[in-house]
Amino acid sequence: MILPSFLSLLLLLFSQFVHRSRHTLTHHRSRAPSPDACAWEQVSLIQCALPATDSAPRMSGTECLNLNITVPNLPAQEGRKLPVLVWIHGGGFVMGANYWPHYDPVKLVELSVDAGTSVVVVSIK
């Protein structure tokens, strides 16, 4: 069996989505709205959203995209190739950054040297 390529699979899923959407739109067009099938049925202790305060310092600035490269402190050796660990910070441009102290890769690189398998860490945000 030949596995389809990613693009053909994506096109197949998209065509199925469009077909189902058209059917749903035409089938339910003249009907009354129905309750949500996935409605929230659990009790929440939070009654309303609380306003954000400015008491917490914001670490993000205008430089929202950056690239940090952390290399092990090893003697220079020509032709040495090290594995590279790439970490892309998510956060949706809302919270967090790869330069926050708890995401500092220095300890990870130090531990890799101690374990005998040195790595280079590249972090992107």
C-alpha positions, 0 to 999 in steps of 0.5 A: 500500500502506498501512503499518500503524501501530506499534501494529498492528505491535506487536500482530501481532508479539506474537500471532506470538510467543505462537502460536510459544511455545505451539507450542514448549511443547506440541511439546517438553513430553515431550522431553529437553532439547536443547543450546543452538543458540547455544552459545558455541563460542569460547575465552575467556581470562577464566577467572573473573569478577574482584571489583570493587574500591573503589579507583575513585571512584564519581561517582554519588550518590543523585541518579541522575536529573538534567537538564542544560541547556547554552546558548551564551553569546550576546547576548540577542536576542528571538525567537531560536530555537536548535536543541536537541540532546537526549541521554539517557544510557543505562547502565541505572542501572549505570554513567555519568551525563550529568554525568561530565566526558567527557560535558560538552556545553560544548565541543560548544556552543562548537564549534557557536557557532564553526561559526555554528550555535549549539545548546542541549544538554539531557542527561538521566539 
